[in-house]
Amino acid sequence: MRDQQEESSEQLESDAERRRRRAQFLRDLAEARELRDRVQPRRAKTARLRHAMRMRTFRW
């Protein structure tokens, strides 16, 4: 019984840690994307247009 409680608490901690690391990764990714867009505005514009076209042609 005690082992099961310890496992569940460890599982909760690892889930929280994983979510924290994932949130940090997504923040870093967004920051890198913004930096790239500032450095290469032409490429960013074509990427935006390409993404918009993909979204328009996507069928729900």
ROVEXTOR-423036 format. One record per atom (N, C-alpha, C): residue in one letter; x, y, z; residue number from 0; atom name. Coordinates in steps of 0.1 Angstrom, whole numbers, plus 5000, padded with zeros to 4 digits. Layout:
+------+------+------+------+------+------+
! resn !    x !    y !    z ! resi ! name !
+------+------+------+------+------+------+
!    A !    X !    Y !    Z !  NUM !   CA !
...
+------+------+------+------+------+------+
END
This chain:
+------+------+------+------+------+------+
! resn !    x !    y !    z ! resi ! name !
+------+------+------+------+------+------+
!    M ! 5008 ! 4988 ! 5000 !    0 !    N !
!    M ! 5000 ! 5000 ! 5000 !    0 !   CA !
!    M ! 5009 ! 5013 ! 5000 !    0 !    C !
!    R ! 5019 ! 5013 ! 5008 !    1 !    N !
!    R ! 5028 ! 5024 ! 5009 !    1 !   CA !
!    R ! 5036 ! 5026 ! 4996 !    1 !    C !
!    D ! 5040 ! 5015 ! 4990 !    2 !    N !
!    D ! 5048 ! 5017 ! 4978 !    2 !   CA !
!    D ! 5039 ! 5023 ! 4967 !    2 !    C !
!    Q ! 5026 ! 5019 ! 4967 !    3 !    N !
!    Q ! 5017 ! 5025 ! 4957 !    3 !   CA !
!    Q ! 5016 ! 5040 ! 4959 !    3 !    C !
!    Q ! 5015 ! 5045 ! 4971 !    4 !    N !
!    Q ! 5014 ! 5059 ! 4974 !    4 !   CA !
!    Q ! 5027 ! 5066 ! 4969 !    4 !    C !
!    E ! 5038 ! 5060 ! 4972 !    5 !    N !
!    E ! 5051 ! 5066 ! 4968 !    5 !   CA !
!    E ! 5052 ! 5067 ! 4953 !    5 !    C !
!    E ! 5048 ! 5057 ! 4946 !    6 !    N !
!    E ! 5048 ! 5057 ! 4932 !    6 !   CA !
!    E ! 5039 ! 5068 ! 4926 !    6 !    C !
!    S ! 5027 ! 5069 ! 4931 !    7 !    N !
!    S ! 5018 ! 5079 ! 4926 !    7 !   CA !
!    S ! 5023 ! 5093 ! 4929 !    7 !    C !
!    S ! 5030 ! 5096 ! 4940 !    8 !    N !
!    S ! 5035 ! 5109 ! 4943 !    8 !   CA !
!    S ! 5047 ! 5112 ! 4934 !    8 !    C !
!    E ! 5055 ! 5101 ! 4931 !    9 !    N !
!    E ! 5066 ! 5103 ! 4922 !    9 !   CA !
!    E ! 5061 ! 5106 ! 4908 !    9 !    C !
!    Q ! 5051 ! 5099 ! 4904 !   10 !    N !
!    Q ! 5045 ! 5101 ! 4891 !   10 !   CA !
!    Q ! 5039 ! 5115 ! 4889 !   10 !    C !
!    L ! 5033 ! 5120 ! 4900 !   11 !    N !
!    L ! 5028 ! 5134 ! 4899 !   11 !   CA !
!    L ! 5039 ! 5144 ! 4898 !   11 !    C !
!    E ! 5050 ! 5142 ! 4905 !   12 !    N !
!    E ! 5062 ! 5151 ! 4904 !   12 !   CA !
!    E ! 5068 ! 5150 ! 4890 !   12 !    C !
!    S ! 5069 ! 5138 ! 4885 !   13 !    N !
!    S ! 5075 ! 5137 ! 4872 !   13 !   CA !
!    S ! 5066 ! 5144 ! 4861 !   13 !    C !
!    D ! 5053 ! 5142 ! 4862 !   14 !    N !
!    D ! 5044 ! 5149 ! 4853 !   14 !   CA !
!    D ! 5045 ! 5164 ! 4854 !   14 !    C !
!    A ! 5046 ! 5169 ! 4866 !   15 !    N !
!    A ! 5047 ! 5184 ! 4868 !   15 !   CA !
!    A ! 5060 ! 5188 ! 4862 !   15 !    C !
!    E ! 5071 ! 5181 ! 4865 !   16 !    N !
!    E ! 5084 ! 5184 ! 4859 !   16 !   CA !
!    E ! 5084 ! 5184 ! 4844 !   16 !    C !
!    R ! 5077 ! 5174 ! 4838 !   17 !    N !
!    R ! 5077 ! 5173 ! 4824 !   17 !   CA !
!    R ! 5069 ! 5185 ! 4818 !   17 !    C !
!    R ! 5058 ! 5189 ! 4824 !   18 !    N !
!    R ! 5050 ! 5200 ! 4820 !   18 !   CA !
!    R ! 5058 ! 5213 ! 4821 !   18 !    C !
!    R ! 5066 ! 5214 ! 4832 !   19 !    N !
!    R ! 5074 ! 5226 ! 4833 !   19 !   CA !
!    R ! 5085 ! 5227 ! 4822 !   19 !    C !
!    R ! 5092 ! 5216 ! 4820 !   20 !    N !
!    R ! 5102 ! 5216 ! 4809 !   20 !   CA !
!    R ! 5096 ! 5218 ! 4796 !   20 !    C !
!    R ! 5084 ! 5213 ! 4793 !   21 !    N !
!    R ! 5077 ! 5215 ! 4780 !   21 !   CA !
!    R ! 5074 ! 5230 ! 4778 !   21 !    C !
!    A ! 5068 ! 5236 ! 4789 !   22 !    N !
!    A ! 5065 ! 5250 ! 4788 !   22 !   CA !
!    A ! 5077 ! 5258 ! 4785 !   22 !    C !
!    Q ! 5089 ! 5255 ! 4792 !   23 !    N !
!    Q ! 5101 ! 5262 ! 4790 !   23 !   CA !
!    Q ! 5106 ! 5261 ! 4775 !   23 !    C !
!    F ! 5105 ! 5248 ! 4770 !   24 !    N !
!    F ! 5109 ! 5246 ! 4757 !   24 !   CA !
!    F ! 5100 ! 5254 ! 4747 !   24 !    C !
!    L ! 5087 ! 5254 ! 4749 !   25 !    N !
!    L ! 5078 ! 5262 ! 4740 !   25 !   CA !
!    L ! 5081 ! 5277 ! 4740 !   25 !    C !
!    R ! 5084 ! 5282 ! 4752 !   26 !    N !
!    R ! 5088 ! 5296 ! 4753 !   26 !   CA !
!    R ! 5101 ! 5299 ! 4746 !   26 !    C !
!    D ! 5111 ! 5290 ! 4747 !   27 !    N !
!    D ! 5124 ! 5292 ! 4740 !   27 !   CA !
!    D ! 5121 ! 5291 ! 4725 !   27 !    C !
!    L ! 5113 ! 5282 ! 4721 !   28 !    N !
!    L ! 5110 ! 5280 ! 4706 !   28 !   CA !
!    L ! 5103 ! 5293 ! 4701 !   28 !    C !
!    A ! 5094 ! 5298 ! 4708 !   29 !    N !
!    A ! 5087 ! 5310 ! 4703 !   29 !   CA !
!    A ! 5097 ! 5322 ! 4703 !   29 !    C !
!    E ! 5106 ! 5323 ! 4713 !   30 !    N !
!    E ! 5116 ! 5333 ! 4713 !   30 !   CA !
!    E ! 5125 ! 5332 ! 4701 !   30 !    C !
!    A ! 5129 ! 5320 ! 4698 !   31 !    N !
!    A ! 5138 ! 5318 ! 4686 !   31 !   CA !
!    A ! 5131 ! 5321 ! 4673 !   31 !    C !
!    R ! 5118 ! 5318 ! 4672 !   32 !    N !
!    R ! 5111 ! 5321 ! 4660 !   32 !   CA !
!    R ! 5109 ! 5336 ! 4658 !   32 !    C !
!    E ! 5107 ! 5343 ! 4669 !   33 !    N !
!    E ! 5106 ! 5358 ! 4668 !   33 !   CA !
!    E ! 5119 ! 5364 ! 4664 !   33 !    C !
!    L ! 5130 ! 5359 ! 4669 !   34 !    N !
!    L ! 5143 ! 5364 ! 4666 !   34 !   CA !
!    L ! 5146 ! 5361 ! 4651 !   34 !    C !
!    R ! 5143 ! 5349 ! 4646 !   35 !    N !
!    R ! 5145 ! 5346 ! 4632 !   35 !   CA !
!    R ! 5136 ! 5355 ! 4623 !   35 !    C !
!    D ! 5124 ! 5357 ! 4627 !   36 !    N !
!    D ! 5115 ! 5366 ! 4619 !   36 !   CA !
!    D ! 5121 ! 5380 ! 4619 !   36 !    C !
!    R ! 5127 ! 5385 ! 4629 !   37 !    N !
!    R ! 5132 ! 5399 ! 4629 !   37 !   CA !
!    R ! 5145 ! 5399 ! 4620 !   37 !    C !
!    V ! 5153 ! 5388 ! 4620 !   38 !    N !
!    V ! 5165 ! 5388 ! 4613 !   38 !   CA !
!    V ! 5163 ! 5386 ! 4598 !   38 !    C !
!    Q ! 5152 ! 5378 ! 4595 !   39 !    N !
!    Q ! 5150 ! 5375 ! 4581 !   39 !   CA !
!    Q ! 5135 ! 5378 ! 4578 !   39 !    C !
!    P ! 5131 ! 5391 ! 4576 !   40 !    N !
!    P ! 5117 ! 5394 ! 4575 !   40 !   CA !
!    P ! 5111 ! 5389 ! 4562 !   40 !    C !
!    R ! 5119 ! 5388 ! 4551 !   41 !    N !
!    R ! 5113 ! 5383 ! 4539 !   41 !   CA !
!    R ! 5110 ! 5368 ! 4540 !   41 !    C !
!    R ! 5118 ! 5360 ! 4546 !   42 !    N !
!    R ! 5116 ! 5346 ! 4548 !   42 !   CA !
!    R ! 5104 ! 5344 ! 4557 !   42 !    C !
!    A ! 5103 ! 5353 ! 4567 !   43 !    N !
!    A ! 5091 ! 5352 ! 4577 !   43 !   CA !
!    A ! 5078 ! 5355 ! 4569 !   43 !    C !
!    K ! 5079 ! 5365 ! 4560 !   44 !    N !
!    K ! 5066 ! 5368 ! 4553 !   44 !   CA !
!    K ! 5062 ! 5357 ! 4544 !   44 !    C !
!    T ! 5071 ! 5351 ! 4537 !   45 !    N !
!    T ! 5067 ! 5340 ! 4528 !   45 !   CA !
!    T ! 5063 ! 5328 ! 4537 !   45 !    C !
!    A ! 5069 ! 5326 ! 4548 !   46 !    N !
!    A ! 5064 ! 5315 ! 4557 !   46 !   CA !
!    A ! 5050 ! 5318 ! 4562 !   46 !    C !
!    R ! 5047 ! 5330 ! 4565 !   47 !    N !
!    R ! 5033 ! 5334 ! 4569 !   47 !   CA !
!    R ! 5023 ! 5331 ! 4558 !   47 !    C !
!    L ! 5027 ! 5336 ! 4546 !   48 !    N !
!    L ! 5018 ! 5334 ! 4535 !   48 !   CA !
!    L ! 5016 ! 5319 ! 4532 !   48 !    C !
!    R ! 5027 ! 5311 ! 4532 !   49 !    N !
!    R ! 5026 ! 5297 ! 4530 !   49 !   CA !
!    R ! 5017 ! 5290 ! 4540 !   49 !    C !
!    H ! 5018 ! 5294 ! 4553 !   50 !    N !
!    H ! 5010 ! 5289 ! 4564 !   50 !   CA !
!    H ! 4995 ! 5292 ! 4561 !   50 !    C !
!    A ! 4993 ! 5305 ! 4558 !   51 !    N !
!    A ! 4979 ! 5309 ! 4555 !   51 !   CA !
!    A ! 4973 ! 5301 ! 4544 !   51 !    C !
!    M ! 4981 ! 5299 ! 4533 !   52 !    N !
!    M ! 4975 ! 5291 ! 4522 !   52 !   CA !
!    M ! 4972 ! 5277 ! 4526 !   52 !    C !
!    R ! 4981 ! 5271 ! 4535 !   53 !    N !
!    R ! 4978 ! 5257 ! 4540 !   53 !   CA !
!    R ! 4966 ! 5257 ! 4548 !   53 !    C !
!    M ! 4964 ! 5267 ! 4556 !   54 !    N !
!    M ! 4952 ! 5267 ! 4565 !   54 !   CA !
!    M ! 4939 ! 5269 ! 4556 !   54 !    C !
!    R ! 4940 ! 5277 ! 4545 !   55 !    N !
!    R ! 4928 ! 5279 ! 4537 !   55 !   CA !
!    R ! 4924 ! 5266 ! 4529 !   55 !    C !
!    T ! 4934 ! 5259 ! 4525 !   56 !    N !
!    T ! 4931 ! 5247 ! 4517 !   56 !   CA !
!    T ! 4929 ! 5234 ! 4526 !   56 !    C !
!    F ! 4931 ! 5235 ! 4539 !   57 !    N !
!    F ! 4929 ! 5224 ! 4548 !   57 !   CA !
!    F ! 4914 ! 5221 ! 4549 !   57 !    C !
!    R ! 4910 ! 5209 ! 4548 !   58 !    N !
!    R ! 4896 ! 5205 ! 4549 !   58 !   CA !
!    R ! 4893 ! 5200 ! 4563 !   58 !    C !
!    W ! 4883 ! 5205 ! 4569 !   59 !    N !
!    W ! 4879 ! 5201 ! 4583 !   59 !   CA !
!    W ! 4871 ! 5188 ! 4582 !   59 !    C !
+------+------+------+------+------+------+
END
